[in-house]
Amino acid sequence: MKLFYVKTVALIWILILTFLSSDLAWSQDVPNTLTDQERQAGWRLLFDGRTTSGWRAYRGKEVPTCWKVEDGVLLSRPEPGDTRGDIITVDQFDDFELRWQWRMTPGGNSGVVYRATEAYDFMWQSGPEYQILDNQRHLDGLNPLASAGACYAVFAPSRDATKPVGQWNDSRLVVSGKHVEHWLNGELLLQYEIDSDVWKAHVKTSKFYLTAYGQGTWGKAERGHIGLQDYGGAIGFRNIKLRPLHTSQ
């Protein structure tokens, strides 16, 4: 009887500990939250999962109404009567590691622009873009320079690392001085050095050449906004978090 009691108590504790550990693991995976370890490492959320606080229109004060927050997701989903446009962070950043998740409807197209300035009519004219795309159904998917994970029109990803449409993709962008890395679903797809000879050679054959080296400063800003593109289709973002590198924000 005593042995049965001891075994029963031990089993109960095992079940309790299992529940607690699983609950802890689940809490660390809750979208739009930071773990204690992330906070200690300097990470900050750029999207709180409830509001568009911290964001505004490119060259504007308010967030366009095509951007909505639903079920913890920041959505660009234009509807009749909505105002349209890209959005940027209110804050600016220089060196950072940016992580986010994204998913889209079939045929979708979007992108994340970094170190964006407001010196031009359109956000894409000011800073390099981490391309987001449905590679299978959008025509840009036929061009590696315009496929998901690319530095749009400049550097192609090493391969298609996207998940099927409707699933969440994990993206990571590392920007440290002139060094930049594009990651997708745990894979390093490409890296480059801004203003290097290789960079100049690739930019020269892109639509950004005049903007970068003729009439403007595309890609040369050392500090700027993080921007999300509104391209008309439904695109969702969550878990947008940033960790400053080298410098404090």
Biotite code that builds the C-alpha atoms (Angstrom):
import biotite.structure as struc

atoms = struc.array([
    struc.Atom([0.000, 0.000, 0.000], chain_id="A", res_id=1, res_name="MET", atom_name="CA", element="C"),
    struc.Atom([2.800, 2.358, 0.932], chain_id="A", res_id=2, res_name="LYS", atom_name="CA", element="C"),
    struc.Atom([4.629, 1.566, -2.313], chain_id="A", res_id=3, res_name="LEU", atom_name="CA", element="C"),
    struc.Atom([1.449, 2.247, -4.296], chain_id="A", res_id=4, res_name="PHE", atom_name="CA", element="C"),
    struc.Atom([1.077, 5.626, -2.547], chain_id="A", res_id=5, res_name="TYR", atom_name="CA", element="C"),
    struc.Atom([4.669, 6.605, -3.313], chain_id="A", res_id=6, res_name="VAL", atom_name="CA", element="C"),
    struc.Atom([4.287, 5.643, -6.976], chain_id="A", res_id=7, res_name="LYS", atom_name="CA", element="C"),
    struc.Atom([1.003, 7.557, -7.219], chain_id="A", res_id=8, res_name="THR", atom_name="CA", element="C"),
    struc.Atom([2.533, 10.719, -5.733], chain_id="A", res_id=9, res_name="VAL", atom_name="CA", element="C"),
    struc.Atom([5.540, 10.409, -8.037], chain_id="A", res_id=10, res_name="ALA", atom_name="CA", element="C"),
    struc.Atom([3.270, 10.046, -11.058], chain_id="A", res_id=11, res_name="LEU", atom_name="CA", element="C"),
    struc.Atom([1.273, 13.103, -10.039], chain_id="A", res_id=12, res_name="ILE", atom_name="CA", element="C"),
    struc.Atom([4.447, 15.178, -9.771], chain_id="A", res_id=13, res_name="TRP", atom_name="CA", element="C"),
    struc.Atom([5.635, 13.963, -13.145], chain_id="A", res_id=14, res_name="ILE", atom_name="CA", element="C"),
    struc.Atom([2.325, 15.027, -14.689], chain_id="A", res_id=15, res_name="LEU", atom_name="CA", element="C"),
    struc.Atom([2.505, 18.431, -12.982], chain_id="A", res_id=16, res_name="ILE", atom_name="CA", element="C"),
    struc.Atom([6.066, 19.046, -14.124], chain_id="A", res_id=17, res_name="LEU", atom_name="CA", element="C"),
    struc.Atom([5.202, 17.914, -17.642], chain_id="A", res_id=18, res_name="THR", atom_name="CA", element="C"),
    struc.Atom([2.264, 20.320, -17.737], chain_id="A", res_id=19, res_name="PHE", atom_name="CA", element="C"),
    struc.Atom([4.350, 23.207, -16.417], chain_id="A", res_id=20, res_name="LEU", atom_name="CA", element="C"),
    struc.Atom([7.187, 22.592, -18.834], chain_id="A", res_id=21, res_name="SER", atom_name="CA", element="C"),
    struc.Atom([4.809, 22.317, -21.782], chain_id="A", res_id=22, res_name="SER", atom_name="CA", element="C"),
    struc.Atom([3.002, 25.459, -20.661], chain_id="A", res_id=23, res_name="ASP", atom_name="CA", element="C"),
    struc.Atom([6.345, 27.271, -20.443], chain_id="A", res_id=24, res_name="LEU", atom_name="CA", element="C"),
    struc.Atom([7.283, 26.108, -23.909], chain_id="A", res_id=25, res_name="ALA", atom_name="CA", element="C"),
    struc.Atom([3.920, 27.260, -25.222], chain_id="A", res_id=26, res_name="TRP", atom_name="CA", element="C"),
    struc.Atom([4.249, 30.664, -23.571], chain_id="A", res_id=27, res_name="SER", atom_name="CA", element="C"),
    struc.Atom([7.598, 31.177, -25.269], chain_id="A", res_id=28, res_name="GLN", atom_name="CA", element="C"),
    struc.Atom([5.905, 30.548, -28.642], chain_id="A", res_id=29, res_name="ASP", atom_name="CA", element="C"),
    struc.Atom([3.045, 32.986, -28.114], chain_id="A", res_id=30, res_name="VAL", atom_name="CA", element="C"),
    struc.Atom([3.088, 35.391, -31.102], chain_id="A", res_id=31, res_name="PRO", atom_name="CA", element="C"),
    struc.Atom([4.139, 38.992, -30.553], chain_id="A", res_id=32, res_name="ASN", atom_name="CA", element="C"),
    struc.Atom([5.788, 38.396, -27.192], chain_id="A", res_id=33, res_name="THR", atom_name="CA", element="C"),
    struc.Atom([9.372, 38.325, -25.964], chain_id="A", res_id=34, res_name="LEU", atom_name="CA", element="C"),
    struc.Atom([10.963, 35.740, -23.728], chain_id="A", res_id=35, res_name="THR", atom_name="CA", element="C"),
    struc.Atom([13.027, 36.822, -20.741], chain_id="A", res_id=36, res_name="ASP", atom_name="CA", element="C"),
    struc.Atom([16.135, 35.758, -22.646], chain_id="A", res_id=37, res_name="GLN", atom_name="CA", element="C"),
    struc.Atom([15.181, 37.952, -25.596], chain_id="A", res_id=38, res_name="GLU", atom_name="CA", element="C"),
    struc.Atom([14.589, 40.955, -23.371], chain_id="A", res_id=39, res_name="ARG", atom_name="CA", element="C"),
    struc.Atom([17.952, 40.464, -21.716], chain_id="A", res_id=40, res_name="GLN", atom_name="CA", element="C"),
    struc.Atom([19.575, 40.267, -25.155], chain_id="A", res_id=41, res_name="ALA", atom_name="CA", element="C"),
    struc.Atom([18.089, 43.651, -26.092], chain_id="A", res_id=42, res_name="GLY", atom_name="CA", element="C"),
    struc.Atom([15.234, 42.580, -28.356], chain_id="A", res_id=43, res_name="TRP", atom_name="CA", element="C"),
    struc.Atom([12.194, 44.839, -28.708], chain_id="A", res_id=44, res_name="ARG", atom_name="CA", element="C"),
    struc.Atom([8.829, 44.267, -30.382], chain_id="A", res_id=45, res_name="LEU", atom_name="CA", element="C"),
    struc.Atom([7.976, 46.467, -33.358], chain_id="A", res_id=46, res_name="LEU", atom_name="CA", element="C"),
    struc.Atom([4.386, 45.152, -33.401], chain_id="A", res_id=47, res_name="PHE", atom_name="CA", element="C"),
    struc.Atom([2.434, 44.544, -30.190], chain_id="A", res_id=48, res_name="ASP", atom_name="CA", element="C"),
    struc.Atom([-0.125, 42.226, -31.795], chain_id="A", res_id=49, res_name="GLY", atom_name="CA", element="C"),
    struc.Atom([-3.061, 44.529, -30.987], chain_id="A", res_id=50, res_name="ARG", atom_name="CA", element="C"),
    struc.Atom([-2.482, 47.953, -32.547], chain_id="A", res_id=51, res_name="THR", atom_name="CA", element="C"),
    struc.Atom([-0.451, 49.740, -35.222], chain_id="A", res_id=52, res_name="THR", atom_name="CA", element="C"),
    struc.Atom([1.352, 51.738, -32.544], chain_id="A", res_id=53, res_name="SER", atom_name="CA", element="C"),
    struc.Atom([4.897, 52.571, -33.634], chain_id="A", res_id=54, res_name="GLY", atom_name="CA", element="C"),
    struc.Atom([4.008, 52.639, -37.344], chain_id="A", res_id=55, res_name="TRP", atom_name="CA", element="C"),
    struc.Atom([2.859, 55.338, -39.760], chain_id="A", res_id=56, res_name="ARG", atom_name="CA", element="C"),
    struc.Atom([2.480, 55.902, -43.474], chain_id="A", res_id=57, res_name="ALA", atom_name="CA", element="C"),
    struc.Atom([5.573, 56.535, -45.569], chain_id="A", res_id=58, res_name="TYR", atom_name="CA", element="C"),
    struc.Atom([5.713, 60.343, -45.783], chain_id="A", res_id=59, res_name="ARG", atom_name="CA", element="C"),
    struc.Atom([2.546, 60.525, -43.711], chain_id="A", res_id=60, res_name="GLY", atom_name="CA", element="C"),
    struc.Atom([1.307, 60.697, -40.133], chain_id="A", res_id=61, res_name="LYS", atom_name="CA", element="C"),
    struc.Atom([-1.437, 58.071, -40.030], chain_id="A", res_id=62, res_name="GLU", atom_name="CA", element="C"),
    struc.Atom([-1.438, 54.386, -40.920], chain_id="A", res_id=63, res_name="VAL", atom_name="CA", element="C"),
    struc.Atom([-3.398, 53.820, -44.176], chain_id="A", res_id=64, res_name="PRO", atom_name="CA", element="C"),
    struc.Atom([-6.705, 52.058, -43.552], chain_id="A", res_id=65, res_name="THR", atom_name="CA", element="C"),
    struc.Atom([-5.725, 49.138, -45.806], chain_id="A", res_id=66, res_name="CYS", atom_name="CA", element="C"),
    struc.Atom([-3.535, 48.034, -42.865], chain_id="A", res_id=67, res_name="TRP", atom_name="CA", element="C"),
    struc.Atom([-5.493, 46.186, -40.184], chain_id="A", res_id=68, res_name="LYS", atom_name="CA", element="C"),
    struc.Atom([-4.770, 44.162, -37.060], chain_id="A", res_id=69, res_name="VAL", atom_name="CA", element="C"),
    struc.Atom([-6.676, 40.883, -36.809], chain_id="A", res_id=70, res_name="GLU", atom_name="CA", element="C"),
    struc.Atom([-6.008, 37.936, -34.511], chain_id="A", res_id=71, res_name="ASP", atom_name="CA", element="C"),
    struc.Atom([-2.520, 39.157, -33.672], chain_id="A", res_id=72, res_name="GLY", atom_name="CA", element="C"),
    struc.Atom([-1.571, 39.735, -37.314], chain_id="A", res_id=73, res_name="VAL", atom_name="CA", element="C"),
    struc.Atom([-0.666, 43.022, -39.020], chain_id="A", res_id=74, res_name="LEU", atom_name="CA", element="C"),
    struc.Atom([-2.472, 42.751, -42.356], chain_id="A", res_id=75, res_name="LEU", atom_name="CA", element="C"),
    struc.Atom([-2.294, 44.681, -45.583], chain_id="A", res_id=76, res_name="SER", atom_name="CA", element="C"),
    struc.Atom([-5.658, 43.803, -47.131], chain_id="A", res_id=77, res_name="ARG", atom_name="CA", element="C"),
    struc.Atom([-7.148, 46.630, -49.182], chain_id="A", res_id=78, res_name="PRO", atom_name="CA", element="C"),
    struc.Atom([-10.911, 46.921, -49.301], chain_id="A", res_id=79, res_name="GLU", atom_name="CA", element="C"),
    struc.Atom([-13.095, 49.386, -51.248], chain_id="A", res_id=80, res_name="PRO", atom_name="CA", element="C"),
    struc.Atom([-12.719, 52.884, -49.829], chain_id="A", res_id=81, res_name="GLY", atom_name="CA", element="C"),
    struc.Atom([-9.463, 52.172, -47.983], chain_id="A", res_id=82, res_name="ASP", atom_name="CA", element="C"),
    struc.Atom([-6.535, 54.538, -48.125], chain_id="A", res_id=83, res_name="THR", atom_name="CA", element="C"),
    struc.Atom([-3.437, 52.822, -49.493], chain_id="A", res_id=84, res_name="ARG", atom_name="CA", element="C"),
    struc.Atom([0.313, 52.954, -48.995], chain_id="A", res_id=85, res_name="GLY", atom_name="CA", element="C"),
    struc.Atom([3.450, 51.515, -47.451], chain_id="A", res_id=86, res_name="ASP", atom_name="CA", element="C"),
    struc.Atom([4.097, 51.884, -43.732], chain_id="A", res_id=87, res_name="ILE", atom_name="CA", element="C"),
    struc.Atom([7.309, 52.549, -41.821], chain_id="A", res_id=88, res_name="ILE", atom_name="CA", element="C"),
    struc.Atom([8.421, 52.431, -38.215], chain_id="A", res_id=89, res_name="THR", atom_name="CA", element="C"),
    struc.Atom([8.233, 55.717, -36.354], chain_id="A", res_id=90, res_name="VAL", atom_name="CA", element="C"),
    struc.Atom([11.727, 55.024, -35.040], chain_id="A", res_id=91, res_name="ASP", atom_name="CA", element="C"),
    struc.Atom([14.875, 54.789, -37.125], chain_id="A", res_id=92, res_name="GLN", atom_name="CA", element="C"),
    struc.Atom([17.681, 52.230, -36.824], chain_id="A", res_id=93, res_name="PHE", atom_name="CA", element="C"),
    struc.Atom([21.240, 51.833, -38.043], chain_id="A", res_id=94, res_name="ASP", atom_name="CA", element="C"),
    struc.Atom([22.752, 48.415, -37.222], chain_id="A", res_id=95, res_name="ASP", atom_name="CA", element="C"),
    struc.Atom([20.309, 45.713, -36.195], chain_id="A", res_id=96, res_name="PHE", atom_name="CA", element="C"),
    struc.Atom([19.031, 42.172, -36.416], chain_id="A", res_id=97, res_name="GLU", atom_name="CA", element="C"),
    struc.Atom([15.399, 42.019, -37.521], chain_id="A", res_id=98, res_name="LEU", atom_name="CA", element="C"),
    struc.Atom([13.180, 38.947, -37.292], chain_id="A", res_id=99, res_name="ARG", atom_name="CA", element="C"),
    struc.Atom([9.589, 38.542, -38.447], chain_id="A", res_id=100, res_name="TRP", atom_name="CA", element="C"),
    struc.Atom([7.056, 36.046, -39.716], chain_id="A", res_id=101, res_name="GLN", atom_name="CA", element="C"),
    struc.Atom([4.951, 36.482, -42.843], chain_id="A", res_id=102, res_name="TRP", atom_name="CA", element="C"),
    struc.Atom([2.330, 34.652, -44.854], chain_id="A", res_id=103, res_name="ARG", atom_name="CA", element="C"),
    struc.Atom([0.234, 35.643, -47.853], chain_id="A", res_id=104, res_name="MET", atom_name="CA", element="C"),
    struc.Atom([-2.616, 34.660, -50.119], chain_id="A", res_id=105, res_name="THR", atom_name="CA", element="C"),
    struc.Atom([-1.880, 33.043, -53.496], chain_id="A", res_id=106, res_name="PRO", atom_name="CA", element="C"),
    struc.Atom([-0.075, 35.330, -55.923], chain_id="A", res_id=107, res_name="GLY", atom_name="CA", element="C"),
    struc.Atom([0.964, 37.767, -53.193], chain_id="A", res_id=108, res_name="GLY", atom_name="CA", element="C"),
    struc.Atom([3.828, 40.262, -53.338], chain_id="A", res_id=109, res_name="ASN", atom_name="CA", element="C"),
    struc.Atom([5.332, 42.472, -50.636], chain_id="A", res_id=110, res_name="SER", atom_name="CA", element="C"),
    struc.Atom([8.666, 43.341, -49.101], chain_id="A", res_id=111, res_name="GLY", atom_name="CA", element="C"),
    struc.Atom([10.587, 44.783, -46.171], chain_id="A", res_id=112, res_name="VAL", atom_name="CA", element="C"),
    struc.Atom([12.708, 47.856, -46.873], chain_id="A", res_id=113, res_name="VAL", atom_name="CA", element="C"),
    struc.Atom([15.468, 48.756, -44.432], chain_id="A", res_id=114, res_name="TYR", atom_name="CA", element="C"),
    struc.Atom([17.189, 52.051, -43.643], chain_id="A", res_id=115, res_name="ARG", atom_name="CA", element="C"),
    struc.Atom([14.414, 53.732, -45.591], chain_id="A", res_id=116, res_name="ALA", atom_name="CA", element="C"),
    struc.Atom([14.439, 57.516, -45.792], chain_id="A", res_id=117, res_name="THR", atom_name="CA", element="C"),
    struc.Atom([11.643, 59.844, -46.857], chain_id="A", res_id=118, res_name="GLU", atom_name="CA", element="C"),
    struc.Atom([13.672, 61.739, -49.434], chain_id="A", res_id=119, res_name="ALA", atom_name="CA", element="C"),
    struc.Atom([11.762, 60.224, -52.354], chain_id="A", res_id=120, res_name="TYR", atom_name="CA", element="C"),
    struc.Atom([8.181, 59.842, -53.534], chain_id="A", res_id=121, res_name="ASP", atom_name="CA", element="C"),
    struc.Atom([8.197, 56.092, -52.966], chain_id="A", res_id=122, res_name="PHE", atom_name="CA", element="C"),
    struc.Atom([9.750, 54.019, -50.190], chain_id="A", res_id=123, res_name="MET", atom_name="CA", element="C"),
    struc.Atom([11.416, 51.544, -52.592], chain_id="A", res_id=124, res_name="TRP", atom_name="CA", element="C"),
    struc.Atom([13.442, 54.409, -54.054], chain_id="A", res_id=125, res_name="GLN", atom_name="CA", element="C"),
    struc.Atom([15.309, 54.991, -50.801], chain_id="A", res_id=126, res_name="SER", atom_name="CA", element="C"),
    struc.Atom([16.473, 51.638, -49.445], chain_id="A", res_id=127, res_name="GLY", atom_name="CA", element="C"),
    struc.Atom([17.186, 47.989, -50.312], chain_id="A", res_id=128, res_name="PRO", atom_name="CA", element="C"),
    struc.Atom([14.300, 45.533, -50.100], chain_id="A", res_id=129, res_name="GLU", atom_name="CA", element="C"),
    struc.Atom([14.042, 42.033, -48.674], chain_id="A", res_id=130, res_name="TYR", atom_name="CA", element="C"),
    struc.Atom([11.601, 40.583, -51.201], chain_id="A", res_id=131, res_name="GLN", atom_name="CA", element="C"),
    struc.Atom([8.484, 38.694, -50.048], chain_id="A", res_id=132, res_name="ILE", atom_name="CA", element="C"),
    struc.Atom([6.621, 36.730, -52.710], chain_id="A", res_id=133, res_name="LEU", atom_name="CA", element="C"),
    struc.Atom([4.527, 33.730, -53.657], chain_id="A", res_id=134, res_name="ASP", atom_name="CA", element="C"),
    struc.Atom([7.201, 32.244, -55.927], chain_id="A", res_id=135, res_name="ASN", atom_name="CA", element="C"),
    struc.Atom([4.846, 29.737, -57.484], chain_id="A", res_id=136, res_name="GLN", atom_name="CA", element="C"),
    struc.Atom([1.945, 31.962, -58.543], chain_id="A", res_id=137, res_name="ARG", atom_name="CA", element="C"),
    struc.Atom([3.401, 35.448, -59.006], chain_id="A", res_id=138, res_name="HIS", atom_name="CA", element="C"),
    struc.Atom([5.211, 36.196, -62.271], chain_id="A", res_id=139, res_name="LEU", atom_name="CA", element="C"),
    struc.Atom([8.138, 37.716, -60.349], chain_id="A", res_id=140, res_name="ASP", atom_name="CA", element="C"),
    struc.Atom([8.845, 34.193, -59.108], chain_id="A", res_id=141, res_name="GLY", atom_name="CA", element="C"),
    struc.Atom([10.220, 33.396, -62.573], chain_id="A", res_id=142, res_name="LEU", atom_name="CA", element="C"),
    struc.Atom([13.020, 35.895, -61.957], chain_id="A", res_id=143, res_name="ASN", atom_name="CA", element="C"),
    struc.Atom([15.455, 34.884, -59.161], chain_id="A", res_id=144, res_name="PRO", atom_name="CA", element="C"),
    struc.Atom([16.277, 38.568, -58.557], chain_id="A", res_id=145, res_name="LEU", atom_name="CA", element="C"),
    struc.Atom([12.625, 39.179, -57.700], chain_id="A", res_id=146, res_name="ALA", atom_name="CA", element="C"),
    struc.Atom([11.871, 35.967, -55.789], chain_id="A", res_id=147, res_name="SER", atom_name="CA", element="C"),
    struc.Atom([11.320, 35.581, -52.051], chain_id="A", res_id=148, res_name="ALA", atom_name="CA", element="C"),
    struc.Atom([14.382, 36.386, -49.966], chain_id="A", res_id=149, res_name="GLY", atom_name="CA", element="C"),
    struc.Atom([16.139, 38.341, -52.714], chain_id="A", res_id=150, res_name="ALA", atom_name="CA", element="C"),
    struc.Atom([17.643, 41.772, -52.312], chain_id="A", res_id=151, res_name="CYS", atom_name="CA", element="C"),
    struc.Atom([15.107, 42.913, -54.858], chain_id="A", res_id=152, res_name="TYR", atom_name="CA", element="C"),
    struc.Atom([16.565, 43.409, -58.353], chain_id="A", res_id=153, res_name="ALA", atom_name="CA", element="C"),
    struc.Atom([20.147, 43.248, -57.039], chain_id="A", res_id=154, res_name="VAL", atom_name="CA", element="C"),
    struc.Atom([21.011, 39.877, -55.451], chain_id="A", res_id=155, res_name="PHE", atom_name="CA", element="C"),
    struc.Atom([19.187, 36.565, -55.907], chain_id="A", res_id=156, res_name="ALA", atom_name="CA", element="C"),
    struc.Atom([18.697, 34.041, -53.087], chain_id="A", res_id=157, res_name="PRO", atom_name="CA", element="C"),
    struc.Atom([20.655, 30.794, -53.244], chain_id="A", res_id=158, res_name="SER", atom_name="CA", element="C"),
    struc.Atom([17.409, 28.816, -53.513], chain_id="A", res_id=159, res_name="ARG", atom_name="CA", element="C"),
    struc.Atom([13.661, 28.881, -52.909], chain_id="A", res_id=160, res_name="ASP", atom_name="CA", element="C"),
    struc.Atom([13.298, 28.316, -49.150], chain_id="A", res_id=161, res_name="ALA", atom_name="CA", element="C"),
    struc.Atom([9.659, 29.386, -48.849], chain_id="A", res_id=162, res_name="THR", atom_name="CA", element="C"),
    struc.Atom([6.955, 27.329, -47.198], chain_id="A", res_id=163, res_name="LYS", atom_name="CA", element="C"),
    struc.Atom([3.645, 26.608, -48.979], chain_id="A", res_id=164, res_name="PRO", atom_name="CA", element="C"),
    struc.Atom([1.307, 29.579, -49.273], chain_id="A", res_id=165, res_name="VAL", atom_name="CA", element="C"),
    struc.Atom([-0.782, 29.941, -46.138], chain_id="A", res_id=166, res_name="GLY", atom_name="CA", element="C"),
    struc.Atom([1.989, 28.804, -43.786], chain_id="A", res_id=167, res_name="GLN", atom_name="CA", element="C"),
    struc.Atom([4.125, 31.168, -41.729], chain_id="A", res_id=168, res_name="TRP", atom_name="CA", element="C"),
    struc.Atom([7.645, 31.892, -43.013], chain_id="A", res_id=169, res_name="ASN", atom_name="CA", element="C"),
    struc.Atom([10.417, 32.995, -40.655], chain_id="A", res_id=170, res_name="ASP", atom_name="CA", element="C"),
    struc.Atom([12.618, 35.774, -42.005], chain_id="A", res_id=171, res_name="SER", atom_name="CA", element="C"),
    struc.Atom([15.740, 37.329, -40.565], chain_id="A", res_id=172, res_name="ARG", atom_name="CA", element="C"),
    struc.Atom([17.677, 40.368, -41.732], chain_id="A", res_id=173, res_name="LEU", atom_name="CA", element="C"),
    struc.Atom([21.082, 41.276, -40.314], chain_id="A", res_id=174, res_name="VAL", atom_name="CA", element="C"),
    struc.Atom([22.365, 44.774, -41.075], chain_id="A", res_id=175, res_name="VAL", atom_name="CA", element="C"),
    struc.Atom([25.746, 45.598, -39.536], chain_id="A", res_id=176, res_name="SER", atom_name="CA", element="C"),
    struc.Atom([27.528, 48.575, -41.048], chain_id="A", res_id=177, res_name="GLY", atom_name="CA", element="C"),
    struc.Atom([27.766, 47.753, -44.740], chain_id="A", res_id=178, res_name="LYS", atom_name="CA", element="C"),
    struc.Atom([27.353, 44.015, -44.203], chain_id="A", res_id=179, res_name="HIS", atom_name="CA", element="C"),
    struc.Atom([23.875, 42.556, -44.834], chain_id="A", res_id=180, res_name="VAL", atom_name="CA", element="C"),
    struc.Atom([22.488, 39.016, -44.560], chain_id="A", res_id=181, res_name="GLU", atom_name="CA", element="C"),
    struc.Atom([19.128, 37.671, -45.773], chain_id="A", res_id=182, res_name="HIS", atom_name="CA", element="C"),
    struc.Atom([17.807, 34.557, -43.992], chain_id="A", res_id=183, res_name="TRP", atom_name="CA", element="C"),
    struc.Atom([14.621, 32.579, -44.653], chain_id="A", res_id=184, res_name="LEU", atom_name="CA", element="C"),
    struc.Atom([13.314, 29.657, -42.596], chain_id="A", res_id=185, res_name="ASN", atom_name="CA", element="C"),
    struc.Atom([16.698, 29.109, -40.975], chain_id="A", res_id=186, res_name="GLY", atom_name="CA", element="C"),
    struc.Atom([18.761, 29.290, -44.170], chain_id="A", res_id=187, res_name="GLU", atom_name="CA", element="C"),
    struc.Atom([21.249, 31.992, -45.142], chain_id="A", res_id=188, res_name="LEU", atom_name="CA", element="C"),
    struc.Atom([20.131, 32.863, -48.675], chain_id="A", res_id=189, res_name="LEU", atom_name="CA", element="C"),
    struc.Atom([22.560, 35.655, -49.503], chain_id="A", res_id=190, res_name="LEU", atom_name="CA", element="C"),
    struc.Atom([24.910, 38.243, -48.057], chain_id="A", res_id=191, res_name="GLN", atom_name="CA", element="C"),
    struc.Atom([26.554, 41.349, -49.450], chain_id="A", res_id=192, res_name="TYR", atom_name="CA", element="C"),
    struc.Atom([28.624, 44.397, -48.615], chain_id="A", res_id=193, res_name="GLU", atom_name="CA", element="C"),
    struc.Atom([26.997, 47.716, -49.504], chain_id="A", res_id=194, res_name="ILE", atom_name="CA", element="C"),
    struc.Atom([29.144, 49.889, -51.799], chain_id="A", res_id=195, res_name="ASP", atom_name="CA", element="C"),
    struc.Atom([31.627, 47.088, -52.486], chain_id="A", res_id=196, res_name="SER", atom_name="CA", element="C"),
    struc.Atom([32.789, 46.391, -56.046], chain_id="A", res_id=197, res_name="ASP", atom_name="CA", element="C"),
    struc.Atom([30.462, 43.376, -56.205], chain_id="A", res_id=198, res_name="VAL", atom_name="CA", element="C"),
    struc.Atom([27.568, 45.486, -54.919], chain_id="A", res_id=199, res_name="TRP", atom_name="CA", element="C"),
    struc.Atom([28.239, 48.206, -57.504], chain_id="A", res_id=200, res_name="LYS", atom_name="CA", element="C"),
    struc.Atom([28.418, 45.660, -60.315], chain_id="A", res_id=201, res_name="ALA", atom_name="CA", element="C"),
    struc.Atom([25.025, 44.231, -59.380], chain_id="A", res_id=202, res_name="HIS", atom_name="CA", element="C"),
    struc.Atom([23.397, 47.614, -58.773], chain_id="A", res_id=203, res_name="VAL", atom_name="CA", element="C"),
    struc.Atom([24.708, 48.842, -62.139], chain_id="A", res_id=204, res_name="LYS", atom_name="CA", element="C"),
    struc.Atom([22.556, 46.296, -63.960], chain_id="A", res_id=205, res_name="THR", atom_name="CA", element="C"),
    struc.Atom([19.450, 47.022, -61.864], chain_id="A", res_id=206, res_name="SER", atom_name="CA", element="C"),
    struc.Atom([16.787, 49.702, -62.009], chain_id="A", res_id=207, res_name="LYS", atom_name="CA", element="C"),
    struc.Atom([18.405, 51.352, -58.975], chain_id="A", res_id=208, res_name="PHE", atom_name="CA", element="C"),
    struc.Atom([21.646, 52.381, -60.690], chain_id="A", res_id=209, res_name="TYR", atom_name="CA", element="C"),
    struc.Atom([20.691, 55.999, -61.421], chain_id="A", res_id=210, res_name="LEU", atom_name="CA", element="C"),
    struc.Atom([19.042, 56.377, -58.034], chain_id="A", res_id=211, res_name="THR", atom_name="CA", element="C"),
    struc.Atom([22.100, 54.966, -56.260], chain_id="A", res_id=212, res_name="ALA", atom_name="CA", element="C"),
    struc.Atom([24.958, 56.511, -58.213], chain_id="A", res_id=213, res_name="TYR", atom_name="CA", element="C"),
    struc.Atom([23.448, 59.136, -60.450], chain_id="A", res_id=214, res_name="GLY", atom_name="CA", element="C"),
    struc.Atom([20.579, 61.146, -59.065], chain_id="A", res_id=215, res_name="GLN", atom_name="CA", element="C"),
    struc.Atom([20.158, 59.863, -55.518], chain_id="A", res_id=216, res_name="GLY", atom_name="CA", element="C"),
    struc.Atom([21.459, 57.876, -52.574], chain_id="A", res_id=217, res_name="THR", atom_name="CA", element="C"),
    struc.Atom([19.558, 54.585, -52.801], chain_id="A", res_id=218, res_name="TRP", atom_name="CA", element="C"),
    struc.Atom([20.970, 52.043, -50.350], chain_id="A", res_id=219, res_name="GLY", atom_name="CA", element="C"),
    struc.Atom([23.550, 54.420, -48.891], chain_id="A", res_id=220, res_name="LYS", atom_name="CA", element="C"),
    struc.Atom([21.731, 55.703, -45.818], chain_id="A", res_id=221, res_name="ALA", atom_name="CA", element="C"),
    struc.Atom([23.451, 54.638, -42.608], chain_id="A", res_id=222, res_name="GLU", atom_name="CA", element="C"),
    struc.Atom([20.235, 54.977, -40.632], chain_id="A", res_id=223, res_name="ARG", atom_name="CA", element="C"),
    struc.Atom([16.558, 54.829, -41.477], chain_id="A", res_id=224, res_name="GLY", atom_name="CA", element="C"),
    struc.Atom([13.124, 53.302, -40.999], chain_id="A", res_id=225, res_name="HIS", atom_name="CA", element="C"),
    struc.Atom([11.929, 49.704, -41.379], chain_id="A", res_id=226, res_name="ILE", atom_name="CA", element="C"),
    struc.Atom([9.221, 49.647, -44.046], chain_id="A", res_id=227, res_name="GLY", atom_name="CA", element="C"),
    struc.Atom([6.464, 47.183, -45.000], chain_id="A", res_id=228, res_name="LEU", atom_name="CA", element="C"),
    struc.Atom([5.060, 47.294, -48.509], chain_id="A", res_id=229, res_name="GLN", atom_name="CA", element="C"),
    struc.Atom([1.423, 47.438, -49.558], chain_id="A", res_id=230, res_name="ASP", atom_name="CA", element="C"),
    struc.Atom([1.182, 45.770, -52.976], chain_id="A", res_id=231, res_name="TYR", atom_name="CA", element="C"),
    struc.Atom([-2.545, 45.162, -53.130], chain_id="A", res_id=232, res_name="GLY", atom_name="CA", element="C"),
    struc.Atom([-2.775, 41.495, -52.137], chain_id="A", res_id=233, res_name="GLY", atom_name="CA", element="C"),
    struc.Atom([-3.331, 40.187, -48.638], chain_id="A", res_id=234, res_name="ALA", atom_name="CA", element="C"),
    struc.Atom([-0.062, 39.893, -46.698], chain_id="A", res_id=235, res_name="ILE", atom_name="CA", element="C"),
    struc.Atom([0.207, 39.274, -42.962], chain_id="A", res_id=236, res_name="GLY", atom_name="CA", element="C"),
    struc.Atom([3.065, 39.989, -40.544], chain_id="A", res_id=237, res_name="PHE", atom_name="CA", element="C"),
    struc.Atom([3.613, 39.000, -36.914], chain_id="A", res_id=238, res_name="ARG", atom_name="CA", element="C"),
    struc.Atom([6.437, 38.506, -34.404], chain_id="A", res_id=239, res_name="ASN", atom_name="CA", element="C"),
    struc.Atom([8.236, 41.580, -35.747], chain_id="A", res_id=240, res_name="ILE", atom_name="CA", element="C"),
    struc.Atom([11.164, 42.089, -33.397], chain_id="A", res_id=241, res_name="LYS", atom_name="CA", element="C"),
    struc.Atom([14.470, 43.936, -33.571], chain_id="A", res_id=242, res_name="LEU", atom_name="CA", element="C"),
    struc.Atom([17.746, 43.807, -31.689], chain_id="A", res_id=243, res_name="ARG", atom_name="CA", element="C"),
    struc.Atom([20.167, 46.755, -32.076], chain_id="A", res_id=244, res_name="PRO", atom_name="CA", element="C"),
    struc.Atom([23.752, 45.840, -32.933], chain_id="A", res_id=245, res_name="LEU", atom_name="CA", element="C"),
    struc.Atom([26.785, 47.837, -31.797], chain_id="A", res_id=246, res_name="HIS", atom_name="CA", element="C"),
    struc.Atom([24.803, 50.976, -31.073], chain_id="A", res_id=247, res_name="THR", atom_name="CA", element="C"),
    struc.Atom([21.935, 51.713, -28.682], chain_id="A", res_id=248, res_name="SER", atom_name="CA", element="C"),
    struc.Atom([18.603, 52.960, -29.955], chain_id="A", res_id=249, res_name="GLN", atom_name="CA", element="C"),
])
